[in-house]
Amino acid sequence: MTEPAPHTRPRYRVTCYELIGEREQLIMDVADQGFVVATGKFTGGAIDGELCHAGPRELQTHLALLIANDKQLLNDHARNQRRPR
């Protein structure tokens, strides 16, 4: 019997916590072959964001498209665009 081949591609662990005051609540703890993550803060009606990504480019592209086409996020964005400022 032959030994299984070791993973040749790196894997990444992404852990996300929600921070409210002194309380931390785990939101996500996942590991896989790639990720796309964005964080941001709202200041004066504008978002200041930071993007981080790793893994094979084709996987990053697929993950970014899944996020960009997420129906819940699209509905929230459309609803926010209709609000008067």
C-alpha angles and dihedrals in degrees: 000000000000124000116250113259113259117247107274095188120069119247125213132211117213118192122183129189130188108225119205114167106307093338122102121194121188109236101170139004112173138148128202144128097287147002145193116205132177129186128184149162131218116236121173094339095311129098121232106201140185124201129205127180140166140172135061112341094236090055092047090052092050093048092048091051091049090053094044092051098042106136095215092052092045091052091049091049093048091048091050092049091056094054115102114243 
